[in-house]
Amino acid sequence: MSRMVSTRDVYGETLVKLGEEHQEIVALDCDLSGSTRSALFGKKFPQRFFNMGVSEQDMMSTAAGLASSGKVPFASTFAIFASGRAWEQIRLCICLPCLNVNVVASHGGLTVGEDGATHQANEDLAIMRALPNMTLVVPADAVETERMVRSIYAHQGPVYLRLARNKYPVLFDDSYKFELGKANVIRDGKDLAIIATGYMVSKSLEAAQKLSEQGLEACVVNMSTIKPLDAECVTEVARKTGAVLTVEEHSIIGGLGSAVAEALGESYPVPMMRMGIRDTFGVSGHPEELLEHYGLSVQHIVEEAGKLMRRKAG
């Protein structure tokens, strides 16, 4: 079994290392630093850490001010609060002037689990994707998280980094290279392409193995940058396989599936299906039980791939 590591843990550890290398980095949090793991930075660099209390709007506005003064802020809170409560401040104070603010949103998606509908941010990528100048990234494992945090530090402009509460299987080794805006084909296949993001990448790899046992070879794409989408890669795998299945721990409205459908609609339409949360709220439950409930388990991916192949055969 793969080693399981939390992406939020890696974020906290990497931020400390970056803080040692770059004095202009500052961190902000909204009384959730123990959960977001920004507390590690606060302990190491108390003079560069700001606990804003339960005030996400103030945190984003303050981060914008710090960025306009030459600092590089990492503003952390839960995804539901970053994308919802502070949306106006992110839009006007950060995205409009295109400031170097890294919004690090932990506890994204269904796998927040028992916290239920109020805390499951299943719409955050759609909300953030609509903002001009905003870059969206979602790591597939701990290794990619470390590379991603370093990459967004060097990036010019606003970034929304979505992290998770639960632990992810480690998929990549130390040789893995992350490039902002580029997808990674992590499994070759000729029959269909499964394009996934975040936790669903590991689930898609498991599903691809089961499909292989049935005689179907699925290409698996890790789409860790949702915006800007790697439309070139999307078109390439669509041409190669003739069918595309997207899988995300997010609403099918406005997230990865929508982005891929838009790209294919303009470049190379093929039979396509979107897997995700279908225009509904979450419920409380164990993360894996919730994935099963909302049709996002490995077996569900296998079944949807089978349906897609029948459409392709047509």
N, C-alpha and C positions, 0 to 999 in steps of 0.2 A: 504493500500500500504506500502511496506517495506521502511524503512528509507534509503535515498540515501547518500552515503559518498564517497569521492574521495580517492583512494588508495595512491595517491601521497601526499595528505594532511596528512594522517596517517603516512606515511614514515617520513615526516619532523618532525612531533611531536614526534614520537618514537625515532628518531635519537637524538633529544635534550635530552630526558630522558636517553638514553644510554650514551650520552656524560657526563651527570652529574654523572653517576655511574662508568664510565671507562675513565680514563684520556688519555689512549693510542689511543682513537678514534680520527681520523681527517677526515675532509670532504673536497672534491674538487669538483669544478664545472667549467663549460665553459661558463660563462656569461649568464647562464640560471637559476640561483638559484631561481629566483622568480617563475618560472614555475615548476622546479623540487622540489621545497619546501626546498632545502638545505639551503636557505637563513635564515631559522629559526635557524639552527645550527650556521651559520655565525654570526648572531646577538647575540646569547648567548655566543659563544666562538670564538671571532674574531681572537685570536692567533692560533687557530687550524683549521682555514678555509682558503682555498686557491682558489681564483678565477683565473683560468688559461687563461682567455680570450677565444677567438674562436680558440682553439687549443687542440682538443681532443687527438691527438697523444701525445702531451706533458703531458697532464693530466694523461694518463694511464702510461706513463713511470715514471712520478713523483710519482704516487701512488705506483708503484712497488718499487721505491727507499725507500719510506716511510715504506712500509711493510717489506722490508729487514732490516730496522733499528728498528723493533719492534713495529711500529705503526700499527693500524688497519684502513686502509683507506676505506671510502665510496666515490666512484667517480661517480658523477651524471651528466647525460646529456640526451638528447633525444635518444630514441632507435635507430633511423636511423643513428645517428652519432656514437653512441657507437659501434654498430655492424658493420657498414660500414667503416667509416672514420678511426677508431682507431683499426681495426681488427688485423693488423700486430703487433702493440704494445701489444695488449692483448695476442696474440699468443706467441710472443717471450719473452716479459718482465714479463708477469704475469703467463701464463699457463705453459710454459716450466719449470720455476723454482718452480711452484706450490706455489705461494705466496698468502698470505691472503689479497686479494683485492676484495672488494665487488663493482661490477659494477652495479649501480642502474640506469636503463634505463626507463625513463618515456615516455609517449606519444607513447606507442607501439600499433600496430595494426590499423585496419580500422577506429576505432572510434576516431582517431585524427581528422577526419571529414573534415572540410572545407579547411584544409591545403593541402589536395590533395596528389597525387602520390609521390611527392618529399619527403614528411614528414611522409608518412604512412609506418612504418616498418613492412612489412608483411612477411619478410624473416629472421628476426633477430634470431629467435629461431633455425632455421636450421643452420645458420652461426655459432652461438655459440655452438650448440650441437655437432658439428663436432670437437671441440677443446678438446684434451685430458686434463684431470684434471678439466674441467669446470663443475660446477653444475648449473642447470637451474631451476628457480622457478618463478611461476606466481600465485599471490594470487587471490582468488575468491571474496573476500570482504574486508572490513576495518578491521574486527576482525582478519582475517587470516594474513593480512598485518602486523599488530603489532606483532603477534607471529613470523612471518617469519623474520622480521628485527632482532628481538632478537636472533633467531636461527642462522641466517647467521653470526652474530657477533661472535658466539661461534664456528662456523664451521672452520675447518682447510682446507684452499685451496681457489681457486678462485670461485666466485659466480656471476652469471648474474641474477639479479632480474628485472623482467619486470613489470612496472606499467603503468597506463593509464591516459589519460587526463580527460575522463568523469567520472561521479560518478556511483558507483555500488550499487545495493541493498544490504543491510546488511542481510546476511543469517544466521550467527552464533551468539550465545550468549557468555557470558563471560566464560562459561565452556568449550568452544572449545579448543582442544589441537592440535597443529601442530607438526608433526614430519618430519624432512627433509628426503626425499626419500620414504615416505609412502603416499599412496592414501587414500581417505576417501569415503566410500560408504555412501552417504547422503540420499539415498532413495532406499528402497528395491523393487525388482520386479523380476518376473520369466520369462518374455517373451523376453526381449532384454536388453542389457546394453548400456547406453549412457555414454561415457567417455568424459568429457569436461574439459576445463581449462579456467581460467580467467573469463571474462565477460560472456562467453558462459555457465558457470555453472548455473547461474540464469535463462538464457534462456532455458536451458535443463530441469530444474526443472518445469518451466511453461509448457513446451511441454509434460513432463511426466504426469502432471495433466490432460492435454487435452487428452492424449492417454488413461489414466485411464477411462475417461468418455466414451471412445469408446470400453472399455473392454480389453485394452492391458496394462499390468503392466510393466513399464520400471524401471530398476535399474539405478540410476544416481551416477556416480563416479566423485568426484572432484580430478582430477589429477594435483595437484598444484606443484609437482616436476616433471618436464619433463625429467630431467637427474640428478641422476640415476632414471630410470623409475621403478615403482613398478610392475615388471613383474609378481610377485606372485599374486597380486590383479587382474591384467588383466586376467591371466589364470583362476583364481577362478570365476570371473563373466562370463567369456566365457563358462566355464563348466556348470555353473548354468543356463544360459539363452540360449546358443546356437547361439547368434547373437550379434554383437558389432557395434555400431555407434559412431564415434569420431566427436567431434565438437570443432572447434578452430577459433579464430579470427587471422588467420595466413594462409600462404600458406599450402596446403595439402602436399606439397613436403618438407620433412625434419623436420617437426614439430611433434606435438602430434600424428597425424594420422599415420605418418611414423613410429614413435617409437612403437606405439601399434601394427601396422601391422608386424613389425619385430619380436616383442615378440611373437605374436600369430603364426607367420609362423614357429617359432622354437619350440613352445611348444604345441599349441592346436589350429590348424586352424579351424575357423568357418566362416560362411557368415559375411562379414564386409563391411561397407561403411564409407568413410571419407568425412566430411563436412568441408569446409574452402574455401579459395580463390584458384581458379583453374588456376594456372600458368598464372596470369595476374597481371597488376598493378592496384592500386586503382584509384579513381577519387575523385574530390571534392564534398562534400555534407554533409548534417546533418548525424550524426552517425547512427541513427535508419534507415534513408533512405538508407544509404550505406549497412547496414546489410540486408535490404530487397533486394536491388539491387544485392548483391552477394549471395543470397540464404541462409542467416544465421538468418532469423527471426524465431520466435517461430513456426509459421505455416509451414515454410520450414522444420524445424526439425521434426514436426509431419508427414509431407508428406514423408520425407526420411525414417523415421521409418516404415511407412506403406510399402514402397517399400522393405525394408530390411526384413520385416516379410513375404512378399510374396516369396522372395528368400529362406528364411529359410524353408518355407512350401514346396518349391520346386518341 
